Amino acid sequence: MQVLYARAVLSLATAPQHTASLVADQCWPTYVQSHGLALANLWFSAQYALAKAAAGNGRPLTPFEMHQVRMSKPVPATSQVGG
């Protein structure tokens, strides 16, 4: 799991959709128990990057926009990312 997590982190900067897929498509219960919210934070970082790219204006997301992303793209329950 550590290698898969490392691949997800590395792909965040260049391919946030790949990061989101890695987090959503895997089952991480043991990793979550030992690493807390690291996967949830990785999931939201990928979603923020995708939202920023979709906006296309090059500026950082506002706190309100980040809140909208969190509400519209919650952590996938099937991967047990949120614990």
N, C-alpha and C positions, 0 to 999 in steps of 0.2 A: 504494500500500500504506500510506503514512503516514496518509492520510485514513481508511482502513478501520481501521487500528490505533487511531487517535484515537477513532473511533466506538465501538470495543470498550472502550476505557478509560473513556469517558464513560458507557457503559451499565452498567458494573460496579456502581455504587452503586444503581441503580434496577432493573436487569434483568439479574442475573448469568447467567440462562439464555441471554439474547441474546448476552452476551459469550462464553459457552462455545460457542454455535453459530457465531458469527463465527470464532472461533479454529479450531474443528474442521472447518468446512466450506470453508476456504480453503487454498490452497497457498502457503506462505510461504518457500520456500527462500532467495530473495535477501534478504528482510528478516531472516531468521534469521542469515545470514552477517554482516550489518552491525550487528545489534542484540543478538547473543548470546542470552541466556536471557530476554529481555523477554517473549516470547510464552509461554514455559513458565510464567513467574511470573504472567502475566495469567491463564492457564488455571487454575492452582492457586488464585489469588485468587477466581476465579469459583466454583470448586468448594467452597472454604471457605465462601463466602457462601451457596451453596445448602445446604450441610450445616447451617450455623447456622440458616437459615430453617426447614429440615425439623425440627430439634430443637425449635424453638418456645419455648425457655426464655429467650431473650434474653441469655444469657451468652456470652462468647467461647469458642471451641473450646479444649480442652486440647491440650497437645502430642501426647498419645496419639491424640486424635480427629483432629488434623491429619495425623498419620502414617497413620491408617486411610483418610482421604480420599485421600492421595497414592497409597497402595497400591491402592485400589479404583477410582480414576479417574486412571489414568496419562495423560500427555500423548499426544494422538492421533498415532499414527505416520503416518497418511496425509497429515496437513497438514505434516509435517516441522517441527513446532514445536520439537522438542527438538534440532534440528540434524542 
